[in-house]
Amino acid sequence: MTISARLTVMLLLSVFSPATISATVDQSINDENGLRGWHFRADNIEIELIQRLPDQTRAMLMKHRFSPAVIEQLAQSCMFQTIIRNISDADSGQVVTIDQSQWRIHHNGREQGIMLKEPLLESWGVDDADDAARLVVRWGMFPTRQEYLASDYNWGLTAFGLPPGTRFDLDVSWGVGGVQHTGRIPAIVCAPDVDTLK
């Protein structure tokens, strides 16, 4: 990815212990396609969010047996490619745990959770998606809960349930050694519903 715009913001994270740690949030723009990204880095963890156009999600889902309503539901749900890494030294033995059900969106003075794949899958009837289509969501969307050994990483899609073009702040949380940490990624923007950005 070519980065044409980069902004680093130093943040102090609130931690449920006497210690505080710092983090950075970098913003980037891909010169080739105009998609924006947010890269959060703290002592043990990196979280990267990269915009997906609604048409990218539509194109992926139209190859499978989803109903038109489900395709639009997901296309309009503010999808991001998400990458999470445990950046602890490989010999440290530090395990990072993620529970996305604890992540909180702040938008228009309200707080809400993100879209999780388990309740999403449970909400669909037999006419909404066949078994093979459900596997696309089960394996394509980011795991709600996961543990990362030192140097482990994973990637997948994360849906925030907001309309295209929406701006929001995201509080992320993770655990290390039984201590829960939180940090904020500010001013995230859902991709607009357009054919292309560039």
Backbone as ProteinMPNN parsed JSONL, in Angstrom:
{"seq_chain_A": "MTISARLTVMLLLSVFSPATISATVDQSINDENGLRGWHFRADNIEIELIQRLPDQTRAMLMKHRFSPAVIEQLAQSCMFQTIIRNISDADSGQVVTIDQSQWRIHHNGREQGIMLKEPLLESWGVDDADDAARLVVRWGMFPTRQEYLASDYNWGLTAFGLPPGTRFDLDVSWGVGGVQHTGRIPAIVCAPDVDTLK", "coords_chain_A": {"N_chain_A": [[0.845, -1.184, 0.0], [0.599, 2.169, -0.89], [1.288, 5.027, 0.881], [-0.128, 8.121, 1.09], [-1.007, 10.021, 2.78], [-0.448, 10.664, 6.13], [-1.055, 10.547, 9.519], [-0.11, 10.819, 12.771], [-1.198, 10.128, 15.955], [-0.744, 10.549, 19.32], [-1.871, 8.653, 21.972], [-3.212, 8.227, 25.247], [-3.933, 5.319, 26.89], [-6.673, 4.041, 28.698], [-6.412, 1.85, 31.346], [-7.321, -1.029, 33.125], [-5.82, -1.09, 35.534], [-3.196, 0.134, 37.732], [-1.27, 1.091, 35.965], [-0.491, 3.018, 33.0], [-0.451, 2.988, 29.464], [0.955, 3.927, 26.297], [-0.253, 4.627, 22.974], [-0.297, 4.634, 19.371], [-2.061, 6.051, 16.627], [-2.205, 5.731, 13.277], [-3.152, 7.245, 10.242], [-3.949, 6.472, 6.868], [-3.893, 6.782, 3.272], [-4.583, 4.988, 0.419], [-2.816, 5.311, -2.477], [-3.443, 4.145, -4.91], [-6.141, 3.357, -4.938], [-7.605, 5.026, -3.294], [-8.712, 4.234, -0.89], [-9.078, 4.451, 2.643], [-7.151, 3.972, 5.657], [-6.733, 2.905, 9.087], [-4.423, 2.592, 11.643], [-3.726, 1.165, 14.544], [-1.545, 1.039, 17.266], [-0.183, -0.422, 20.111], [1.597, -1.432, 23.118], [1.526, -4.312, 23.024], [-0.046, -4.969, 20.866], [-1.344, -4.661, 17.534], [-3.774, -3.128, 15.552], [-5.38, -3.0, 12.55], [-7.43, -1.242, 10.352], [-9.056, -1.201, 7.297], [-10.777, 0.515, 4.842], [-13.619, -0.792, 3.062], [-15.289, -0.649, 0.026], [-18.853, -0.475, -0.372], [-19.628, -1.72, -2.802], [-17.58, -3.581, -3.174], [-18.174, -5.449, -1.208], [-20.729, -6.22, -2.058], [-20.047, -7.447, -4.515], [-18.527, -9.628, -3.637], [-20.444, -11.097, -2.189], [-22.463, -11.633, -4.045], [-21.632, -13.78, -5.494], [-22.488, -15.953, -4.194], [-25.2, -17.777, -2.597], [-26.965, -15.682, -1.32], [-29.764, -13.784, -0.19], [-31.119, -10.917, -1.973], [-31.762, -8.935, -0.078], [-30.135, -9.524, 2.149], [-27.613, -9.232, 0.997], [-27.625, -6.453, 0.51], [-27.952, -5.568, 3.146], [-25.474, -6.279, 4.331], [-23.677, -4.979, 2.595], [-24.236, -2.352, 3.15], [-23.285, -2.005, 5.693], [-20.952, -0.855, 6.682], [-18.259, -2.078, 6.271], [-14.992, -3.216, 7.106], [-11.714, -4.262, 6.224], [-9.937, -6.078, 8.515], [-7.083, -6.391, 10.525], [-5.372, -8.014, 13.04], [-2.683, -8.134, 15.265], [-0.478, -9.775, 17.522], [2.104, -8.194, 18.834], [4.086, -8.766, 20.577], [7.36, -9.777, 21.648], [8.619, -12.767, 20.227], [9.632, -14.637, 22.029], [8.525, -13.948, 24.417], [6.228, -15.075, 25.495], [3.842, -13.802, 25.896], [0.366, -13.624, 25.774], [-2.242, -12.362, 23.85], [-5.587, -11.489, 24.18], [-8.66, -11.159, 22.474], [-11.889, -9.792, 22.465], [-14.407, -9.023, 20.613], [-16.988, -8.378, 21.246], [-16.824, -6.603, 23.268], [-15.957, -4.266, 22.152], [-16.638, -0.853, 21.422], [-18.656, 1.439, 19.673], [-18.729, 4.926, 19.125], [-20.935, 7.335, 18.242], [-22.627, 10.137, 17.078], [-23.251, 10.961, 19.717], [-24.066, 8.628, 20.905], [-23.586, 5.266, 22.145], [-22.663, 2.062, 20.981], [-22.468, -1.476, 20.22], [-20.406, -3.409, 17.92], [-21.23, -5.085, 14.796], [-21.643, -8.492, 15.154], [-20.721, -11.738, 14.01], [-22.051, -14.073, 14.871], [-24.712, -13.477, 16.044], [-25.695, -12.283, 13.736], [-25.732, -14.343, 11.784], [-27.58, -16.023, 13.048], [-29.865, -14.52, 12.803], [-30.808, -14.828, 10.241], [-33.108, -16.375, 8.025], [-34.012, -19.455, 6.29], [-34.364, -18.683, 3.662], [-32.696, -16.562, 3.37], [-29.958, -17.156, 3.22], [-28.035, -19.843, 1.968], [-26.44, -22.907, 3.182], [-23.77, -22.969, 2.265], [-23.343, -20.281, 1.645], [-23.576, -19.145, 4.179], [-21.225, -20.095, 5.297], [-19.364, -18.429, 4.085], [-19.675, -16.041, 5.475], [-19.225, -16.967, 8.079], [-16.52, -17.777, 7.979], [-15.342, -15.598, 6.752], [-15.841, -13.208, 8.152], [-14.446, -11.468, 10.958], [-13.225, -13.322, 13.782], [-15.177, -13.345, 16.77], [-14.151, -13.795, 19.342], [-10.805, -14.393, 20.265], [-7.554, -15.789, 20.808], [-4.161, -14.761, 20.778], [-0.982, -15.898, 20.347], [2.406, -14.834, 21.0], [3.608, -12.973, 18.274], [1.592, -13.937, 16.596], [-1.081, -13.46, 14.188], [-4.174, -12.373, 12.652], [-6.673, -12.0, 10.095], [-9.644, -10.531, 8.72], [-13.081, -9.696, 7.913], [-14.722, -6.931, 9.374], [-17.738, -5.657, 10.57], [-19.52, -2.663, 11.13], [-22.081, -1.736, 11.252], [-23.109, 0.751, 10.465], [-24.233, 3.487, 8.353], [-22.961, 4.013, 4.962], [-20.244, 6.334, 4.627], [-20.376, 7.352, 7.206], [-18.968, 8.865, 10.128], [-17.104, 7.857, 12.955], [-15.996, 7.07, 16.332], [-13.977, 4.504, 17.738], [-13.79, 2.373, 20.435], [-11.481, 0.075, 21.369], [-10.687, -3.057, 22.899], [-8.529, -5.239, 24.748], [-6.91, -8.085, 26.196], [-4.096, -8.777, 28.285], [-2.146, -10.986, 29.971], [-4.132, -11.335, 31.928], [-4.923, -8.752, 32.471], [-7.04, -6.158, 31.517], [-7.152, -3.947, 28.775], [-7.904, -0.794, 27.249], [-8.421, 1.272, 24.367], [-8.723, 4.066, 22.128], [-9.703, 4.495, 18.748], [-9.867, 7.196, 16.861], [-12.184, 9.108, 14.806], [-12.832, 7.437, 12.578], [-13.904, 6.613, 9.29], [-16.591, 5.389, 7.477], [-16.548, 3.809, 4.305], [-17.743, 5.524, 1.373], [-20.777, 4.951, -0.542], [-20.064, 4.299, -3.436], [-18.966, 3.693, -6.85], [-16.211, 3.679, -7.226], [-13.296, 5.07, -5.633], [-11.214, 6.351, -6.854]], "CA_chain_A": [[0.0, 0.0, 0.0], [1.304, 3.426, -0.909], [0.652, 5.941, 1.824], [0.051, 9.5, 0.675], [-1.333, 10.895, 3.902], [-0.173, 9.943, 7.375], [-1.234, 11.362, 10.709], [0.136, 10.026, 13.968], [-1.792, 10.729, 17.132], [-0.37, 9.856, 20.546], [-3.013, 8.464, 22.852], [-3.037, 7.506, 26.497], [-4.972, 4.319, 27.02], [-7.12, 3.733, 30.043], [-6.135, 0.459, 31.634], [-7.937, -1.394, 34.387], [-4.752, -1.326, 36.494], [-2.588, 1.441, 38.01], [-0.366, 1.529, 34.903], [-1.028, 3.497, 31.73], [0.455, 2.77, 28.35], [0.644, 4.818, 25.183], [-0.504, 4.002, 21.678], [-0.37, 5.553, 18.237], [-3.011, 5.76, 15.553], [-1.794, 6.301, 11.996], [-4.146, 7.216, 9.168], [-3.307, 6.391, 5.559], [-4.73, 6.745, 2.075], [-3.953, 4.214, -0.634], [-2.727, 6.13, -3.691], [-3.976, 3.45, -6.067], [-7.603, 3.246, -4.965], [-8.225, 6.051, -2.455], [-9.255, 3.698, 0.36], [-8.397, 4.951, 3.834], [-6.866, 2.981, 6.684], [-6.4, 3.338, 10.446], [-3.485, 1.607, 12.176], [-3.59, 1.365, 15.986], [-0.428, 0.25, 17.798], [0.169, -0.265, 21.521], [2.745, -2.257, 23.504], [1.424, -5.73, 22.66], [-1.075, -5.225, 19.856], [-1.614, -3.788, 16.387], [-5.088, -3.314, 14.922], [-5.447, -2.228, 11.311], [-8.744, -1.207, 9.715], [-8.966, -0.664, 5.944], [-12.11, 0.661, 4.262], [-14.105, -1.575, 1.917], [-16.445, -0.045, -0.63], [-20.027, -1.352, -0.408], [-19.632, -2.533, -4.022], [-16.679, -4.717, -2.974], [-18.928, -6.433, -0.436], [-21.764, -6.762, -2.95], [-19.435, -8.341, -5.499], [-18.147, -10.858, -2.95], [-21.624, -11.862, -1.762], [-23.296, -12.021, -5.179], [-21.141, -15.055, -6.007], [-23.033, -17.009, -3.334], [-26.665, -17.748, -2.512], [-27.554, -14.775, -0.347], [-30.893, -13.032, -0.724], [-30.773, -9.525, -2.248], [-31.874, -8.14, 1.153], [-28.945, -9.77, 2.966], [-26.486, -8.596, 0.309], [-27.678, -5.01, 0.798], [-27.715, -5.384, 4.583], [-24.041, -6.332, 4.595], [-22.997, -3.947, 1.813], [-24.496, -1.05, 3.786], [-22.994, -2.129, 7.128], [-19.657, -0.255, 7.026], [-17.277, -3.16, 6.389], [-13.563, -2.931, 7.059], [-10.733, -5.34, 6.344], [-9.352, -5.914, 9.838], [-5.916, -7.221, 10.81], [-4.942, -7.893, 14.435], [-1.417, -8.814, 15.505], [0.213, -9.726, 18.805], [3.445, -7.751, 18.456], [5.045, -9.112, 21.626], [8.518, -10.556, 21.228], [8.246, -14.178, 20.063], [10.063, -15.403, 23.202], [7.959, -13.363, 25.642], [5.137, -15.87, 26.036], [2.667, -12.952, 26.12], [-0.827, -13.954, 25.006], [-3.214, -11.267, 23.73], [-6.942, -11.976, 23.943], [-9.579, -10.187, 21.876], [-13.324, -10.079, 22.513], [-15.002, -7.893, 19.903], [-18.265, -7.993, 21.853], [-16.515, -5.509, 24.192], [-15.617, -3.062, 21.4], [-17.756, 0.086, 21.464], [-18.727, 2.528, 18.693], [-19.279, 6.204, 19.601], [-21.432, 8.011, 17.047], [-23.758, 11.032, 17.344], [-23.581, 10.994, 21.139], [-24.549, 7.321, 21.367], [-22.622, 4.167, 22.182], [-23.24, 0.787, 20.57], [-21.512, -2.504, 19.858], [-20.23, -3.656, 16.494], [-21.971, -6.259, 14.311], [-20.927, -9.744, 15.364], [-21.218, -12.695, 13.02], [-22.934, -15.1, 15.424], [-26.118, -13.047, 16.003], [-26.067, -12.008, 12.349], [-26.082, -15.629, 11.171], [-28.796, -16.525, 13.692], [-31.017, -13.695, 12.414], [-31.222, -15.141, 8.884], [-33.921, -17.558, 7.76], [-33.513, -20.362, 5.24], [-34.397, -18.003, 2.365], [-31.71, -15.473, 3.36], [-28.635, -17.658, 2.845], [-27.913, -21.293, 2.099], [-25.351, -23.306, 4.077], [-22.479, -22.563, 1.701], [-23.245, -18.829, 1.804], [-23.314, -18.87, 5.599], [-19.803, -20.341, 5.544], [-18.627, -17.241, 3.65], [-19.71, -15.1, 6.603], [-18.603, -17.606, 9.244], [-15.069, -17.776, 7.834], [-14.852, -14.318, 6.239], [-15.892, -12.153, 9.171], [-13.45, -11.637, 12.003], [-13.711, -14.044, 14.963], [-15.583, -12.489, 17.882], [-13.18, -14.012, 20.415], [-9.627, -15.103, 19.785], [-6.296, -15.613, 21.524], [-2.998, -14.636, 19.908], [0.337, -16.08, 20.931], [3.355, -13.825, 20.527], [3.86, -12.937, 16.821], [0.422, -14.383, 15.839], [-1.97, -12.449, 13.619], [-5.312, -12.871, 11.884], [-7.375, -10.946, 9.378], [-10.986, -10.848, 8.264], [-13.957, -8.532, 7.771], [-15.452, -6.455, 10.542], [-18.874, -4.792, 10.185], [-19.836, -1.742, 12.217], [-23.517, -1.49, 11.295], [-23.394, 2.177, 10.251], [-24.395, 3.78, 6.922], [-21.773, 4.487, 4.245], [-19.859, 7.723, 4.844], [-20.496, 7.743, 8.616], [-17.748, 9.049, 10.911], [-17.297, 7.383, 14.324], [-14.842, 6.685, 17.133], [-14.069, 3.105, 18.144], [-13.03, 1.919, 21.595], [-11.072, -1.317, 21.269], [-10.175, -3.592, 24.156], [-7.785, -6.484, 24.641], [-6.355, -8.533, 27.464], [-2.731, -9.305, 28.329], [-1.799, -11.459, 31.307], [-5.24, -11.141, 32.858], [-5.224, -7.317, 32.612], [-7.802, -5.652, 30.372], [-6.736, -2.629, 28.306], [-8.781, -0.176, 26.253], [-7.882, 2.405, 23.643], [-9.673, 4.623, 21.16], [-9.319, 4.866, 17.39], [-10.803, 8.289, 16.596], [-12.49, 9.671, 13.478], [-12.906, 6.446, 11.507], [-14.943, 6.972, 8.319], [-17.069, 4.313, 6.615], [-16.403, 4.131, 2.88], [-18.997, 5.942, 0.733], [-21.382, 3.982, -1.459], [-19.738, 4.747, -4.791], [-18.346, 2.628, -7.64], [-14.778, 3.708, -7.006], [-12.842, 6.318, -5.029], [-10.203, 6.998, -7.704]], "C_chain_A": [[0.881, 1.235, 0.0], [0.567, 4.404, -0.009], [0.94, 7.365, 1.38], [-0.288, 10.479, 1.779], [-1.135, 10.104, 5.168], [-0.279, 10.917, 8.532], [-1.033, 10.459, 11.906], [-0.387, 10.791, 15.169], [-1.343, 9.922, 18.338], [-1.576, 9.823, 21.465], [-2.545, 7.874, 24.164], [-4.21, 6.574, 26.635], [-5.373, 4.201, 28.471], [-6.971, 2.236, 30.234], [-6.736, 0.156, 32.994], [-6.878, -1.874, 35.37], [-4.108, 0.026, 36.745], [-1.741, 1.972, 36.86], [-1.14, 2.132, 33.738], [0.016, 3.236, 30.656], [0.039, 3.681, 27.206], [0.434, 4.013, 23.91], [-0.45, 5.072, 20.607], [-1.475, 5.096, 17.308], [-2.522, 6.489, 14.315], [-2.95, 6.198, 11.025], [-3.41, 7.217, 7.835], [-4.35, 6.442, 4.461], [-3.96, 5.988, 1.007], [-3.985, 5.022, -1.93], [-3.406, 5.467, -4.888], [-5.491, 3.437, -6.12], [-8.329, 4.251, -4.075], [-8.803, 5.538, -1.15], [-8.398, 4.146, 1.54], [-8.195, 3.829, 4.845], [-6.515, 3.641, 8.004], [-5.573, 2.224, 11.068], [-3.199, 1.979, 13.634], [-2.466, 0.461, 16.483], [-0.192, 0.611, 19.259], [1.277, -1.269, 21.837], [2.681, -3.679, 22.953], [0.568, -5.997, 21.426], [-1.029, -4.192, 18.739], [-2.989, -4.146, 15.852], [-5.122, -2.409, 13.701], [-6.834, -2.372, 10.704], [-8.6, -0.531, 8.36], [-10.366, -0.647, 5.344], [-12.358, -0.358, 3.15], [-15.289, -0.827, 1.326], [-17.641, -0.993, -0.537], [-20.07, -2.232, -1.651], [-18.663, -3.718, -3.937], [-17.397, -5.834, -2.216], [-20.028, -7.049, -1.287], [-21.175, -7.796, -3.899], [-19.048, -9.675, -4.858], [-19.368, -11.722, -2.654], [-22.468, -12.35, -2.928], [-22.834, -13.329, -5.819], [-21.755, -16.238, -5.257], [-24.546, -16.816, -3.198], [-27.153, -17.001, -1.279], [-28.764, -14.116, -0.984], [-30.438, -11.606, -1.035], [-30.824, -8.65, -0.986], [-30.643, -8.31, 2.033], [-27.719, -9.136, 2.324], [-26.464, -7.107, 0.6], [-27.419, -4.726, 2.272], [-26.214, -5.33, 4.875], [-23.273, -5.253, 3.83], [-23.114, -2.577, 2.477], [-24.067, -1.019, 5.264], [-21.615, -1.62, 7.533], [-18.619, -1.344, 7.314], [-15.85, -2.623, 6.31], [-12.799, -4.249, 7.005], [-9.99, -5.089, 7.656], [-8.202, -6.9, 10.017], [-5.519, -6.957, 12.259], [-3.693, -8.728, 14.623], [-1.022, -8.7, 16.975], [1.661, -9.39, 18.475], [4.447, -7.951, 19.589], [6.21, -9.887, 21.017], [8.164, -12.042, 21.233], [8.602, -15.02, 21.282], [9.398, -14.941, 24.496], [6.891, -14.241, 26.292], [3.87, -15.08, 26.298], [1.533, -13.366, 25.197], [-1.758, -12.74, 25.026], [-4.575, -11.889, 23.436], [-7.809, -10.833, 23.43], [-10.996, -10.695, 22.061], [-14.032, -8.89, 21.886], [-16.384, -7.52, 20.444], [-18.07, -6.858, 22.859], [-16.156, -4.212, 23.461], [-16.85, -2.161, 21.306], [-17.58, 1.189, 20.421], [-19.311, 3.759, 19.39], [-19.627, 7.027, 18.374], [-22.653, 8.84, 17.422], [-24.213, 10.995, 18.807], [-24.115, 9.691, 21.701], [-23.414, 6.314, 21.353], [-23.328, 2.88, 21.784], [-22.121, -0.2, 20.275], [-21.377, -2.617, 18.352], [-21.091, -4.851, 16.092], [-21.1, -7.496, 14.502], [-21.544, -10.825, 14.481], [-22.197, -13.709, 13.605], [-24.398, -14.646, 15.461], [-26.607, -12.734, 14.6], [-26.518, -13.292, 11.665], [-27.39, -16.175, 11.746], [-30.045, -15.76, 13.25], [-31.563, -14.061, 11.03], [-32.055, -16.409, 8.841], [-33.339, -18.373, 6.621], [-33.506, -19.698, 3.867], [-33.34, -16.903, 2.253], [-30.334, -15.919, 2.892], [-28.626, -19.174, 2.972], [-26.678, -21.618, 2.947], [-23.985, -22.856, 3.565], [-22.273, -21.051, 1.845], [-22.943, -18.459, 3.253], [-21.849, -19.11, 5.952], [-18.944, -19.151, 5.124], [-18.56, -16.228, 4.789], [-18.993, -15.688, 7.814], [-17.078, -17.542, 9.174], [-14.516, -16.435, 7.374], [-14.859, -13.195, 7.245], [-14.952, -12.498, 10.318], [-14.019, -12.42, 13.18], [-14.07, -13.086, 16.099], [-14.586, -12.581, 19.03], [-12.012, -14.818, 19.873], [-8.442, -14.809, 20.689], [-5.156, -15.605, 20.524], [-1.741, -14.888, 20.727], [1.259, -14.999, 20.375], [3.653, -14.045, 19.048], [2.704, -13.478, 15.983], [-0.333, -13.195, 15.249], [-3.135, -13.144, 12.938], [-5.941, -11.697, 11.161], [-8.727, -11.466, 8.92], [-11.794, -9.572, 8.146], [-14.636, -8.215, 9.092], [-16.526, -5.49, 10.056], [-19.278, -3.94, 11.381], [-21.301, -1.319, 12.246], [-23.916, -0.039, 11.153], [-23.508, 2.449, 8.756], [-23.088, 4.218, 6.269], [-21.523, 5.968, 4.5], [-19.911, 8.187, 6.281], [-19.118, 7.867, 9.261], [-18.027, 8.612, 12.351], [-15.956, 7.161, 15.012], [-15.06, 5.244, 17.592], [-13.187, 2.862, 19.356], [-12.757, 0.435, 21.437], [-10.569, -1.772, 22.631], [-9.472, -4.907, 23.882], [-7.216, -6.825, 26.014], [-4.941, -9.058, 27.289], [-2.444, -9.719, 29.762], [-2.878, -11.214, 32.344], [-5.618, -9.694, 33.102], [-5.909, -6.834, 31.346], [-7.361, -4.224, 30.061], [-7.781, -2.096, 27.323], [-8.048, 0.986, 25.593], [-8.873, 2.845, 22.585], [-9.005, 4.89, 19.819], [-10.305, 5.945, 16.955], [-11.036, 8.521, 15.1], [-12.355, 8.666, 12.346], [-14.051, 6.845, 10.58], [-15.306, 5.732, 7.495], [-16.914, 4.732, 5.153], [-17.748, 4.579, 2.304], [-19.506, 4.882, -0.212], [-21.248, 4.495, -2.89], [-19.075, 3.585, -5.523], [-16.85, 2.525, -7.357], [-14.406, 5.036, -6.369], [-11.853, 7.049, -5.916], [-10.493, 6.701, -9.164]], "O_chain_A": [[1.808, 1.337, 0.803], [-0.645, 4.58, -0.132], [2.097, 7.778, 1.299], [0.104, 11.644, 1.719], [-1.611, 8.973, 5.269], [0.335, 11.984, 8.519], [-1.713, 9.441, 12.041], [-0.056, 11.96, 15.371], [-1.55, 8.709, 18.367], [-2.221, 10.844, 21.702], [-1.586, 7.104, 24.193], [-5.361, 6.993, 26.51], [-4.531, 4.254, 29.368], [-7.365, 1.45, 29.372], [-6.671, 0.978, 33.908], [-7.019, -2.939, 35.97], [-4.43, 0.988, 36.048], [-1.511, 3.179, 36.777], [-2.304, 1.798, 33.516], [1.218, 3.263, 30.92], [-1.098, 4.15, 27.157], [0.884, 2.873, 23.79], [-0.544, 6.265, 20.896], [-1.783, 3.908, 17.217], [-2.435, 7.717, 14.301], [-3.648, 5.184, 10.984], [-2.381, 7.875, 7.683], [-5.532, 6.18, 4.687], [-2.807, 6.313, 0.723], [-5.057, 5.375, -2.42], [-3.892, 6.158, -5.784], [-6.078, 3.497, -7.2], [-9.558, 4.316, -4.104], [-9.337, 6.325, -0.369], [-7.171, 4.212, 1.454], [-8.961, 2.866, 4.888], [-6.059, 4.784, 8.041], [-5.961, 1.056, 11.032], [-2.524, 2.969, 13.919], [-2.43, -0.728, 16.169], [-0.023, 1.779, 19.608], [1.833, -1.886, 20.929], [3.686, -4.195, 22.464], [0.468, -7.142, 20.986], [-0.72, -3.021, 18.958], [-3.328, -5.321, 15.715], [-4.916, -1.2, 13.806], [-7.349, -3.481, 10.559], [-8.082, 0.583, 8.272], [-11.058, -1.665, 5.335], [-11.451, -0.734, 2.408], [-16.194, -0.417, 2.054], [-17.459, -2.207, -0.617], [-20.506, -3.381, -1.57], [-18.901, -4.752, -4.563], [-17.248, -7.013, -2.539], [-20.241, -8.261, -1.246], [-21.727, -8.883, -4.07], [-19.221, -10.73, -5.467], [-19.334, -12.937, -2.845], [-23.128, -13.383, -2.815], [-23.571, -13.923, -6.606], [-21.561, -17.39, -5.645], [-25.092, -15.804, -3.637], [-27.677, -17.59, -0.333], [-28.788, -13.91, -2.198], [-29.477, -11.125, -0.434], [-30.022, -7.728, -0.84], [-30.158, -7.335, 2.607], [-26.878, -8.566, 3.019], [-25.409, -6.55, 0.904], [-26.744, -3.754, 2.609], [-25.745, -4.438, 5.582], [-22.322, -4.677, 4.36], [-22.209, -1.748, 2.379], [-24.447, -0.107, 5.999], [-21.153, -1.928, 8.631], [-18.165, -1.507, 8.447], [-15.552, -1.703, 5.548], [-13.178, -5.226, 7.65], [-9.471, -3.994, 7.873], [-8.327, -8.084, 9.704], [-5.35, -5.805, 12.658], [-3.636, -9.882, 14.2], [-1.21, -7.654, 17.597], [2.37, -10.213, 17.897], [5.533, -7.372, 19.567], [6.059, -10.564, 20.001], [7.486, -12.518, 22.144], [7.939, -16.023, 21.546], [9.68, -15.488, 25.562], [6.673, -14.162, 27.501], [2.916, -15.615, 26.862], [1.713, -13.45, 23.982], [-2.026, -12.167, 26.082], [-4.697, -12.724, 22.54], [-7.705, -9.695, 23.889], [-11.278, -11.873, 21.845], [-14.237, -7.867, 22.54], [-16.896, -6.446, 20.128], [-19.041, -6.218, 23.261], [-16.062, -3.161, 24.095], [-17.968, -2.645, 21.133], [-16.512, 1.788, 20.299], [-20.271, 3.649, 20.152], [-18.76, 7.377, 17.572], [-23.603, 8.324, 18.01], [-25.41, 10.996, 19.094], [-24.568, 9.645, 22.845], [-22.418, 6.481, 20.649], [-24.459, 2.632, 22.2], [-20.967, 0.191, 20.101], [-22.133, -2.002, 17.6], [-21.621, -5.552, 16.954], [-19.953, -7.531, 14.057], [-22.751, -10.822, 14.238], [-23.095, -14.164, 12.896], [-25.259, -15.365, 14.955], [-27.79, -12.895, 14.299], [-27.576, -13.322, 11.035], [-28.211, -16.725, 11.013], [-31.154, -16.289, 13.315], [-32.668, -13.647, 10.679], [-31.756, -17.389, 9.522], [-32.301, -18.024, 6.058], [-32.733, -20.095, 2.995], [-33.112, -16.37, 1.167], [-29.619, -15.156, 2.243], [-29.135, -19.729, 3.946], [-25.959, -20.716, 3.376], [-23.142, -22.414, 4.345], [-21.166, -20.595, 2.131], [-22.144, -17.56, 3.516], [-21.292, -18.418, 6.804], [-17.909, -18.889, 5.736], [-17.513, -15.629, 5.036], [-18.242, -14.99, 8.496], [-16.418, -17.284, 10.18], [-13.335, -16.158, 7.582], [-13.993, -12.321, 7.212], [-14.701, -13.668, 10.607], [-15.175, -12.213, 13.55], [-13.344, -12.126, 16.357], [-14.219, -11.566, 19.622], [-12.189, -15.785, 19.132], [-8.334, -13.725, 21.263], [-5.175, -16.346, 19.541], [-1.469, -14.172, 21.691], [0.926, -14.331, 19.396], [3.919, -15.168, 18.621], [2.809, -13.485, 14.756], [-0.238, -12.073, 15.746], [-3.093, -14.347, 12.678], [-5.77, -10.544, 11.556], [-8.93, -12.669, 8.755], [-11.244, -8.477, 8.266], [-15.064, -9.106, 9.825], [-16.26, -4.614, 9.234], [-19.368, -4.434, 12.505], [-21.722, -0.616, 13.166], [-24.958, 0.367, 11.668], [-22.932, 1.708, 7.959], [-22.201, 4.737, 6.947], [-22.461, 6.761, 4.582], [-19.525, 9.32, 6.565], [-18.216, 7.079, 8.98], [-19.069, 8.956, 12.91], [-14.916, 7.074, 14.36], [-16.196, 4.82, 17.807], [-11.982, 3.112, 19.316], [-13.685, -0.371, 21.377], [-10.083, -0.964, 23.423], [-9.776, -5.601, 22.912], [-7.065, -5.959, 26.875], [-4.62, -9.697, 26.288], [-2.494, -8.889, 30.671], [-2.581, -10.92, 33.502], [-6.545, -9.425, 33.866], [-5.424, -7.067, 30.239], [-7.214, -3.398, 30.961], [-8.458, -2.871, 26.648], [-7.166, 1.601, 26.192], [-9.757, 2.083, 22.193], [-7.901, 5.433, 19.751], [-11.471, 5.639, 16.704], [-10.205, 8.18, 14.258], [-11.831, 8.991, 11.281], [-15.065, 7.365, 11.044], [-14.437, 5.104, 6.891], [-17.13, 5.896, 4.816], [-18.789, 4.062, 2.71], [-18.75, 4.009, -0.639], [-22.186, 5.045, -3.467], [-18.667, 2.606, -4.898], [-16.295, 1.43, -7.262], [-15.117, 6.026, -6.541], [-11.663, 8.255, -5.754], [-9.759, 7.153, -10.044]]}, "name": "protein", "num_of_chains": 1, "seq": "MTISARLTVMLLLSVFSPATISATVDQSINDENGLRGWHFRADNIEIELIQRLPDQTRAMLMKHRFSPAVIEQLAQSCMFQTIIRNISDADSGQVVTIDQSQWRIHHNGREQGIMLKEPLLESWGVDDADDAARLVVRWGMFPTRQEYLASDYNWGLTAFGLPPGTRFDLDVSWGVGGVQHTGRIPAIVCAPDVDTLK"}
